[in-house]
């Protein structure tokens, strides 16, 4: 009889821990954020600095627990032709998944549009956090998406490889 009680307590504790872990991963750390004062930025081909673009209906979420949890959605009236001539196009980058409750950001659908060529990815900001770049994808019909991606320095830093001279000094925490 005592074994059933102990087993039941272990199962209940495991279920509570599992539910808490699920909640924290999907809901707990995320919070909605306002549009940045400067708006959505893209790196200019000419000046190599980030410049704001026209946007509407901006929505974003972020979490303090990781620099790559940022996701945003917006709309723009700018054409892909104008954007590709003016701003730095990034390599083929696949968006990171967002929590299911953040409905405007569907990583699979965005990746499919990038693969089909109906969406292009641009460099929004370099080193938004150490080793992390902000990537902006814009579709041919003006929908835009933003997420953070590890750059070469971030990949090296987080996997333990020697970072080297090409990377900036890591800021003190």
C-alpha positions in Angstrom: 0.0 0.0 0.0 2.8 2.4 0.8 4.4 1.9 -2.6 1.2 3.0 -4.3 1.1 6.2 -2.3 4.8 7.0 -3.0 4.3 6.1 -6.7 1.2 8.3 -6.8 3.0 11.2 -5.2 5.9 10.9 -7.7 3.4 10.8 -10.6 1.6 13.9 -9.4 4.9 15.8 -8.8 6.1 14.8 -12.3 2.8 16.0 -13.8 2.9 19.3 -12.0 6.6 19.8 -13.0 5.8 19.0 -16.6 2.9 21.4 -16.7 5.0 24.2 -15.1 7.8 23.6 -17.6 5.4 23.7 -20.5 3.8 26.9 -19.3 7.1 28.6 -18.7 8.4 27.7 -22.2 5.3 28.7 -24.1 3.8 31.5 -22.0 5.7 32.4 -18.9 8.8 34.3 -20.2 7.2 36.0 -23.2 5.6 39.5 -23.1 4.3 41.7 -25.7 6.4 44.7 -26.6 5.6 48.1 -28.2 7.1 49.1 -31.5 10.6 50.5 -31.1 10.8 54.3 -31.2 12.9 54.0 -34.4 10.5 51.5 -36.0 11.6 48.5 -38.1 15.2 49.0 -39.3 17.1 47.6 -42.3 20.8 48.0 -43.0 21.4 50.3 -45.9 23.6 49.2 -48.8 25.1 52.7 -49.1 25.8 53.6 -45.5 26.0 50.2 -43.9 23.9 51.6 -41.0 20.3 50.6 -39.9 17.6 52.9 -41.3 13.8 52.9 -40.5 11.3 51.8 -43.0 7.6 52.5 -43.3 5.5 50.1 -41.2 1.9 49.6 -40.0 0.2 47.2 -37.6 3.3 46.3 -35.7 3.1 43.5 -33.1 6.0 41.9 -31.2 6.9 39.6 -28.4 10.1 39.2 -26.5 11.5 37.4 -23.5 14.3 38.4 -21.2 15.5 34.7 -20.9 17.1 34.6 -24.3 18.3 37.1 -27.0 16.8 35.0 -29.8 13.2 34.9 -28.5 12.2 38.2 -30.2 9.4 37.9 -32.9 7.5 40.6 -34.7 5.0 41.1 -37.4 4.1 44.2 -39.4 2.9 45.5 -42.7 4.8 47.8 -45.2 3.9 49.5 -48.4 7.4 49.3 -49.8 8.0 47.0 -52.8 10.6 44.1 -52.8 12.3 45.7 -55.8 12.9 48.9 -54.0 14.0 47.1 -50.8 16.5 44.9 -52.6 18.1 47.9 -54.3 18.3 49.9 -51.0 18.9 47.4 -48.2 21.3 44.5 -47.5 19.7 41.2 -48.4 20.7 38.4 -45.9 21.5 34.8 -46.8 18.7 32.2 -47.0 17.7 32.2 -43.3 14.9 30.1 -41.9 12.7 31.8 -39.3 12.6 30.5 -35.7 9.3 29.1 -34.4 7.1 31.4 -32.3 4.7 30.3 -29.6 1.4 29.1 -31.0 -0.6 31.9 -29.4 1.4 34.5 -31.3 -0.8 33.9 -34.4 0.7 36.4 -36.9 4.1 34.7 -36.9 4.0 31.2 -38.6 7.6 30.1 -39.1 6.7 27.3 -41.5 4.6 29.6 -43.8 7.3 32.3 -43.7 10.0 29.7 -44.6 7.8 28.4 -47.5 7.4 31.9 -48.8 11.2 32.5 -48.6 11.9 29.2 -50.4 9.3 30.1 -53.1 10.9 33.5 -53.6 7.7 35.5 -52.6 9.5 36.7 -49.5 13.1 38.0 -49.0 15.2 38.3 -45.9 17.1 41.5 -45.0 19.6 42.3 -42.3 17.8 44.6 -39.8 20.6 45.2 -37.3 24.0 43.7 -36.7 24.8 42.6 -33.2 21.5 43.6 -31.6 22.9 41.6 -28.7 26.3 40.1 -28.6 26.5 37.5 -31.5 22.8 38.0 -32.5 21.5 39.8 -35.6 18.0 41.0 -36.3 16.6 39.5 -39.5 13.6 41.0 -41.3 11.6 39.0 -43.9 9.2 40.9 -46.2 6.7 39.3 -48.6 5.7 40.5 -52.0 2.3 41.6 -50.6 3.9 43.7 -47.9 3.7 41.5 -44.8 6.8 41.7 -42.7 8.3 39.5 -40.0 11.3 40.0 -37.6 13.3 37.5 -35.6 16.8 37.2 -34.1 19.4 34.9 -35.5 22.9 33.9 -34.2 25.7 35.3 -36.4 29.1 33.7 -36.9 30.4 35.2 -33.6 27.4 34.0 -31.7 27.7 30.5 -33.2 31.3 30.3 -32.2 30.7 31.9 -28.7 27.9 29.6 -27.8 29.4 26.3 -29.1 32.8 26.9 -27.4 34.9 27.4 -30.5 37.6 30.1 -30.2 36.0 33.3 -31.3 39.0 35.0 -32.9 39.9 38.6 -33.8 36.9 39.1 -36.3 34.4 39.2 -33.4 34.0 42.2 -31.0 34.8 41.8 -27.3 32.0 40.1 -25.4 30.4 42.7 -23.0 30.7 42.0 -19.3 27.4 40.8 -17.8 
